């Protein structure tokens, strides 16, 4: 075996198995559904989204190349129905994946809008795993605008100790947080049986089983990919 072949094999092992377009699509759908069904913000899918955005970019470039080929050969009579069908398939694939990406991002931004202060406090600890850098920038910008609006509208008329939006004194917490006790539907996708301990109760989760549980008890299994939300 040539040294180039050995290096190529070693490089492939480092990269790991290459995902097929169908696997990328399925992982994107799963990530989007998990995010929409979870009451709390899930860690941002850095590797998956990088793969998806790279694929969309490659598909867009491929589509441009097809259009250039079609324009340059339109008068030669080599452009048939099969070629036009290929264009439609590529365009549909790009639109489908772009829609899923937008839905995924909008769902995350909606949670950031609703629980801004809560996530500002959380990102001080695990911000890099939880949020993408532009999401952090959006969150702090949103809080700045919200703070200015409240101050200009009514907070400036209150005493200083009553103007804190993150006040937790007096037995009242002003920071709105996601309801982790919200029940969710889940489907088990891992091979091993999961023993779920819920206080004094236990629940055995088997592969391909569908259950309704409080999100608090299943959160870490969602993040690990052992269960998916439906």
N, C-alpha and C positions, 0 to 999 in steps of 0.2 A: 504493500500500500504506500502511495506517495505521501510525503509530508503534508502537502496541501489537503489531501483527503483526511488525514488524521486531525489536522487543525479544524477542518470544517465540521467533522463529527464532534470534536470537543466543544466547538462553539454552539452546535445545535443542542448538546446536552446542557450547556449553561443556560441557554434560552428556555429550555423546557419544551414540552409539546406545543406545537402551533395549533391554535384554535381554528376550527373551520368557520366559515361565515354563519352557518346554522347555529353553532355553539355560541358565537359572539352575540347573535341575535337573541338567543334564549337567555343568556346571562344578563343582557340589557333589559329584557322584559321582566325577569325576576327582580333585578335591582329596582326597577321602576315600581313594580307592584309592592315590594317590601316597603319602599319609601312612602308610598301612598297609603298603605294600610297601617303602618306603625304610627302611634301617637307621638313618639319621640323622634328626634333627628338621628338617623343612622350615620355611621362613619362614611365619609365620602369614598366612592369606589375609584381610587386613583388609577390603578392599573387597567381596570376595565374601561373606564372612560377614555384613557389615553389610547387604548386599542381601538375603541369605537370611533373616536374622532380621526384617528389615522386612517381607518378604513373608509370613512366618509370622504376624507380628502383624496384618497387614492381613487375612489369611485368617481368623484367629481372630475379628476384629471383624466381618467379613462373615458368619461363621457365627452369631455372636450375633444379628446383625440378622435373619438368616433365621429363627432360632428365635423371635425376638420377633414377626416377621411371621406365622409359623405359629401361634403361641399366640393372637394377636389375631384371626386369621381362621379358626380351626379350626371354629367353629360356622357359618360362612357357606357352607361347602361348596366353597371355592375351592382347598383343599389336596388335591392329587392325588398319584398315584404319581410323576409327573415332579418334583414339588417334593421329595419324600422322597429320590428318586434324587440330586438336586442336593446335598442335605444330606450324603449318604453320600460323594459324590465330593469335596466340600470337606473333610470329615473325613479321608478317606483321604489326600488331598494333604498336609494338615497333619501327619498321623502319619508319612508317608513322609519328608518333609523334616526333621522333628524327629528321627527315628531316625538319619538320615545325619549331622546335626549332632552328636548325642550320640556316635556312633561316631567321628567325626573328633576330637572333644575328648578322648574316652577314650583313643584311640590316642596322642595327643600327651602326655597325662598319664602313660601307661604308660612312655613313653620318658624323661620327666622323672624318674619314680621310679627307673628303672634306671640312669640316668647323671646323677644330680643334681649332683654336684660338677663334672663336665665342663661342664654347661650353665650352672652358676653362673659358671664362669670365662669361658665364651663370652659371656654376657650383659653382662659388663663392657665388651665391645667393640661387639657388634651386637645388644644385647638388644631394642631397640625393634622391629627388623625380624623377629627370630626369635620372640619371645614376646609374647603379649598381657599386659597389666598384671595381670589376675587369675592368669594362669599363673605369672608371676614371684612373686607373693605366695604362691601354692601351693608353688612350688619352694623358696623360702626357709623357709616353714613346715615343709615336709617334711624339709628338711635339719636344722632345729633339733630336731625330734622324733627324727630318726635319730641325731644327735650325742648327745643326752641319753640315748637308749637304750644306745648303745655305751659311753658313759662310766659309766653306772650298772651295766652288766652286767659289763664286764671292763677297759675302758681305764683306769679309775682305779687299777688295780693295777699298771699299767705305768709305767716312767719317763716323764717328760714328753716327751722327744724321740721316743718311740714312740707317742704318742697322736694324732699329726696324720693326719687322714684324707686329706689331699691331698699327702702327702709324696712327693717324687720323688728323694730322695737314695739313695745306695748302689746305683745302677743299677736300681732297681725303682720303677715308677710306680704309686702307690696309686690313681690316678684311673682308673676304668673308662670307656672311650670306645667309641662305636659302631664296628663293624667296617665300614669303608668299602670293603674289598676283597670284601665279600659279593657274589656274582653275583645279578643281578636281570634279570627279563624286561622288555623295553621295546617300545613301538610308536612309530614316528616319525610325527608329525602335521604337521610343518612342510613347506612346499612344496619348500624348497631341500635339496639333498643335504648331509649332514653328514659331514665327514672327521674321524674320531675317531682321535687319536694315542695309542697305548697303549705307551709306551716305544719299542721298536724296531719295533713292529707298527702297522699302519694298518687301519682298518675304515671302509668307505663305507656310511653309513646312508641309505637311500632312503625316500621317503614311503610310509607304510603298511607298511613292512617291520617284521618282528618279530625281535628279536635278544636274545641273552643276553650281558651284559657285566658287568664289575665296576662297582659303584656309583660308585667314586671317579672313573672316567673319564666318567661320564654325569651326574654330580650337577648341574653348572651348566646343562645342557640341560633337565633336569627343572624346575629353578627358573625357567628362561626360558619353559617351556611348549612347547619344540620336540619333546619326547618325553614320553610318559606311561608310568607303570609299570603292568604288568598281572600 
